[in-house]
């Protein structure tokens, strides 16, 4: 099985197919902070899980990611929608953003900050502090940060990986974020499609659950953290 970093560089189409099986989660963003007419930053935008919906109503959309391959796919999708003027993409690290101070209304990041803030990274606390500092730097007064992360794939109730629990605790206890969770299930036509569509990313453990349960719908719990500044 390829590493996540390899997937984001070389298996873009497979990744795009997999996440396209999930529901549109931008309604939860709109509940936290209505985004029509806003200047939005999407950190770790990938192939456009959020950006392709948000850009339709945003005043402006900036998308950053470490994977140029992902951003090229995102650019093609936005152009296909006829959105040629209100967005930009940058290959960038979350800890050093090429964005002006106090220029963004809403910072969004989905399933991305965790790569810097999981406990397998010995500098996770410093990384998280740097990322949040950068997000706050680019926010306008009164701006909002909204983060999405996994709280369990193949589980119907939240069961987050052990290596993410300290990060999640820091968001609420140290940085004062609000928190809720929602279901973000992957919907396939058959269990075989689910197996083929997810094995490359999640590996044998999830495939075993899919086969045993004959899942065509693979349960996913997503956590949402947000804070208004």
C-alpha positions in Angstrom: 0.0 0.0 0.0 1.3 3.4 -0.9 2.0 6.1 1.7 -0.5 8.9 1.9 2.1 11.3 0.5 2.6 9.0 -2.5 -1.1 8.7 -3.1 -1.5 12.5 -3.2 1.3 12.7 -5.8 0.7 9.6 -8.0 -2.8 8.3 -7.4 -4.8 11.5 -7.7 -7.6 10.0 -9.8 -8.1 7.0 -7.4 -8.2 9.4 -4.5 -10.7 11.7 -6.3 -13.0 8.7 -7.0 -12.9 7.6 -3.4 -13.7 11.0 -1.8 -16.4 11.6 -4.5 -18.3 8.8 -2.7 -18.7 11.0 0.4 -21.5 13.6 0.8 -21.1 17.3 0.3 -20.1 18.6 3.8 -20.1 22.3 3.0 -23.6 22.7 4.6 -21.9 22.3 7.9 -19.5 25.1 7.1 -22.4 27.3 6.2 -24.1 26.5 9.5 -21.0 27.7 11.4 -20.3 30.7 9.1 -22.3 31.5 6.0 -19.7 31.7 3.2 -21.5 33.5 0.4 -19.4 36.6 -0.6 -16.5 35.7 1.7 -12.8 35.5 1.1 -11.9 31.9 1.8 -8.7 29.9 2.3 -8.7 26.2 1.9 -5.6 24.6 3.5 -4.8 21.2 2.1 -7.4 21.7 -0.6 -6.4 18.5 -2.4 -8.6 17.8 -5.4 -11.3 20.2 -4.2 -13.5 18.4 -1.7 -14.6 21.7 -0.4 -13.3 24.3 -2.9 -15.4 23.2 -5.8 -18.6 23.9 -3.8 -17.3 27.0 -1.9 -15.9 28.8 -4.9 -19.3 29.0 -6.5 -20.4 31.4 -3.9 -17.2 32.9 -2.5 -15.9 36.3 -3.3 -12.5 34.8 -3.6 -11.0 31.3 -3.0 -7.3 30.5 -2.3 -6.3 26.9 -2.2 -3.0 25.6 -0.9 -1.6 22.1 -0.8 1.8 20.4 -0.8 0.8 18.3 -3.8 1.1 20.0 -7.1 -0.7 17.0 -8.7 -3.8 17.5 -6.5 -3.9 21.2 -7.2 -3.7 20.6 -11.0 -6.7 18.4 -10.8 -8.5 21.0 -8.7 -7.7 23.7 -11.3 -9.2 21.6 -14.0 -12.4 21.0 -12.1 -12.8 24.7 -11.2 -12.2 25.7 -14.9 -14.7 23.1 -16.0 -17.3 24.7 -13.7 -16.6 28.0 -15.5 -14.9 29.6 -12.5 -12.0 31.3 -14.0 -11.6 34.5 -12.0 -12.2 34.2 -8.3 -9.6 31.6 -7.3 -5.9 30.9 -7.0 -3.8 27.9 -6.0 -0.4 27.7 -4.3 1.9 24.8 -3.5 2.6 25.6 0.2 3.2 24.3 3.7 0.5 25.1 6.3 3.2 26.6 8.5 4.3 29.2 6.0 1.5 30.6 3.9 2.1 32.9 0.9 -0.9 35.0 1.9 -1.3 38.5 3.2 -2.1 39.4 6.8 -5.8 40.0 7.6 -7.0 39.1 4.1 -9.3 36.0 4.8 -12.8 35.7 6.2 -12.8 31.9 6.6 -10.0 29.4 6.9 -11.0 25.8 6.2 -8.9 22.7 6.3 -10.1 19.1 5.8 -8.2 16.0 6.8 -4.9 17.8 6.5 -3.6 19.5 9.6 -3.5 16.1 11.2 -0.5 15.1 9.1 1.6 17.7 11.0 -0.2 17.3 14.3 -0.3 13.5 14.9 1.7 12.1 17.8 4.0 10.1 15.4 5.5 13.4 14.6 7.8 14.4 17.5 7.3 18.1 16.8 3.5 17.9 16.6 2.8 20.5 19.3 5.1 23.0 17.7 3.7 22.2 14.2 0.1 22.8 15.5 1.1 26.1 17.1 2.7 27.3 13.9 -0.3 26.2 11.8 -2.8 27.9 14.0 -0.6 31.1 14.3 -0.5 31.3 10.5 -4.2 30.8 10.2 -4.8 33.6 12.7 -2.3 35.8 10.9 -4.2 35.7 7.6 -7.7 36.1 9.2 -9.5 39.3 9.1 -10.9 40.5 12.5 -13.9 38.5 13.3 -12.8 35.7 10.9 -13.4 32.0 11.4 -11.3 28.8 11.4 -13.0 25.5 10.6 -11.2 22.1 10.7 -12.4 18.7 9.6 -10.6 15.5 10.7 -11.4 11.8 10.8 -13.0 10.4 13.9 -13.0 6.9 12.5 -13.3 5.1 9.2 -15.3 1.9 9.2 -17.0 2.8 12.5 -20.6 4.1 13.1 -19.7 6.1 16.2 -16.6 8.2 16.8 -13.5 6.1 17.5 -10.6 8.3 16.6 -7.1 6.9 16.1 -5.0 7.0 19.2 -2.4 9.1 17.5 -4.9 11.9 16.8 -6.5 12.1 20.3 -3.8 14.5 21.8 -4.2 16.8 18.8 -8.0 16.8 19.1 -7.7 17.5 22.8 -5.3 20.4 22.2 -7.8 22.0 19.8 -10.5 22.2 22.4 -8.6 22.5 25.7 -5.6 24.6 24.6 -6.9 26.6 21.7 -10.6 26.9 22.6 -12.2 25.4 19.6 -15.8 24.2 19.6 -16.4 20.6 18.4 -19.1 18.3 17.0 -19.1 15.2 14.8 -21.1 14.1 11.8 -21.4 11.1 9.6 -19.5 11.3 6.2 -20.1 7.8 4.9 -18.7 6.5 1.6 -21.5 5.4 -0.7 -20.7 2.8 -3.4 -23.0 0.7 -5.6 -21.7 -2.7 -4.2 -19.4 -4.0 -1.5 -16.9 -5.0 -4.3 -16.8 -1.4 -5.5 -16.2 -0.3 -1.9 -13.3 -2.7 -1.5 -11.7 -1.7 -4.8 -12.3 2.0 -4.2 -10.8 2.1 -0.7 -8.1 -0.5 -0.4 -5.3 1.5 -2.0 -5.7 4.2 0.7 -6.9 2.4 3.9 -5.4 -1.1 3.4 -6.3 -4.6 4.5 -7.9 -3.8 7.9 -10.7 -1.8 6.4 -11.1 -4.2 3.5 -11.6 -7.0 5.9 -14.5 -5.1 7.5 -16.0 -4.3 4.1 -16.0 -8.0 3.1 -17.2 -9.3 6.5 -20.1 -6.8 6.6 -20.7 -6.7 2.8 -20.7 -2.9 3.0 -21.6 -0.9 0.0 -21.9 2.1 2.4 -18.7 2.4 4.4 -19.3 4.3 7.7 -17.1 7.3 8.4 -17.2 9.7 11.3 -15.9 13.2 10.8 -15.0 15.7 13.5 -15.5 19.4 13.0 -13.7 22.0 15.1 -14.3 25.7 14.7 -13.5 29.0 16.4 -14.5 32.6 15.6 -11.9 35.3 16.2 
